Every structure is written in C-alpha cells, then in structure tokens.
Amino acid sequence: MTTTESQTRILVADDDEDILNLVALTLEREGYAVIRARDGAEAVDVALHAQPDLLVLDVMMPKQDGFAVIRALRGEVSTETTPILLLTASVQEHHRERGLDAGADAFVRKPFSPRELLGEIRRLLDLRRS
C-alpha cells in the first residue's frame, strides 16, 4: 500500500450487497478508502458531496441506472472529470457502448477478476494524476 492509495477515495455503487462487499473488500485490501452506495440516486448524492477520486458503478441499479448516474455526474463541474468504471454482469455489447457514450472511462464485466478490476482502477487513477 502506498500513501497515495491510502488517501484515494473510491465510491462503489451496486445494489447487490455481495458484489458491493466483494468490490469494497478488494479495494480496501489495496489501501483504498471505500465509500458505498446501494442505488443510483444515492451514488449521485454521495459523489457530489464526498468528491471521490474514482467511481465504480453497476449498470443496473434501482432509482437510477449506471448510465443515468454517469450523465448526472458528467453534468456537474465538480464531477465532470472524475474517472468512472462501469461494472456489470450484462453480456450485451450495447451496454458497453452506451456506458462509454455516456462518459464512462472503463468497463469491466462480472464476474470480474480482482487483478483486472485493480488494473483498470490503477490505470484510470494514473491517467487522472498525469
């Protein structure tokens, strides 16, 4: 764990408690501070107030899906450049395209490998820092 990772805050939003806990645990083991949200509306509210360094969003969530969350956050000055990674079980290619068109920076499919998820997160954070 580096000092940078221990200061990096990642918002994870997923309505599946098991997935939310798995992603959070994976990130916390790497030294990231994790903020949790259980639906899209909560994710938008928390992101606007907590100003995380990166978001990991499920595509299909109650109240607002991941696409709506991205559009809402990209429309706010404080979150318009915050890296967003979509995480979904969907195998439909149009979900990937919709997510990237909405403003997502990366896309990882469930079930995910922790190595893949962490690699994408590190890549996005490195891009943001540079």
N, C-alpha and C positions, 0 to 999 in steps of 0.2 A: 504494500500500500504506500502510495506517495502522498505528500502533503496536498498536492493538487486534487487527488481523488477524494481525500477526506473532507475537502471543502466543496466538492462538487455535489450539487443537489439535483436529483433526478425525480421527476414526477412520473409515477406509474399509474395508469388508469386502466382498469379491467373489472368487469362485473363478475367474473369467475374468481371466487375467493382463493381457490387452489392455485390458479395461474398467477394471480396478484401476489400471493405469498411466495411462490417459486421465483418469480422475477425479482421481487424485493430482496429475498434471501441471497440470490445470485449476486445482486449489485452490492448489498451490504457486506458480503464476504470480501469484495474487492475494495471496500473502504468508502463507497459512495453513501451519501446521506439520501435516504429514500422518503419521498412524500407519496402518500397513497390517495387514490380517488376511486370510487366504486361505480361511477357512471359519467357520462359525457358532460352533463351540466356541472357536476362537482369538479371535474377536471378543468373546465374553463375558469370557474370561480377560483380554484386553488392556484392555477397557473398565473392568473392576473394578480393575485395577492402575494404569492410566495416567490414569484420570479425564478423558477428553477432554471438550471443550466441546460437541461435537456428533458424532453418528454418521451415516454414510451406509452403509446396508446393502442388499445384494442380497437379494431374496426367496428365490431358490432357490440354496442352498449346501449342500455336504456337511456331515455331522456334525450340524448344527443349521440349520434354515432360518431366514430372517429373522424369521418370526413367533415361533419359539421363543426366538430371541435377545432380541427385544423383551420377551417375557413374563419371561425370566430377569432382564433388567436393570431392568424396572419393579418387580420383587420385591425389589430391593436399595435400601436407603436412599441409598447413595452415587450411584446412577444413576437413581433413580425419576423425576427431573425433567429429565434430560439430553435435549435435543432429538434426535429420531430421524427421519431421512428415508429412506424406502424407495425403492430404485431397481430397476426390474425391466423385463424385456422382455415380460412377460405382458400380454396384452390382456384378460384375464378380469377383469371388474368385481369379482367376488367376492374377488379377491386384494387389491384396494384396500380393500374393506370389511373384510376380515379383518385387514389391516395396521392400519387406523385403530382397529378394535375392540381389537386387541392393545395399542395405545398409541403407534403411530407418529404423528408430528406432521405429516408431509407425505409426498407420494407423487409420484415423477417416473418417467415411462416411458422406456425405452431404445427406439430411440436418442434421446438427450437433446441438447438444445442447451445449450452451456456457459452461455449467458445465463440460461436457465430454471433450471438447476441452481444457479448462483451466486445468482440472485434468491431462490430458496427458502431457501438456506443463510443469506443475509443476513437474510431475514425472520425465520427461526427464532432466529438469534443476537440480533437486535434485541428480539424478544419475551422472550428469556431475560434480557437485560440490564435490561429495564424492569420 
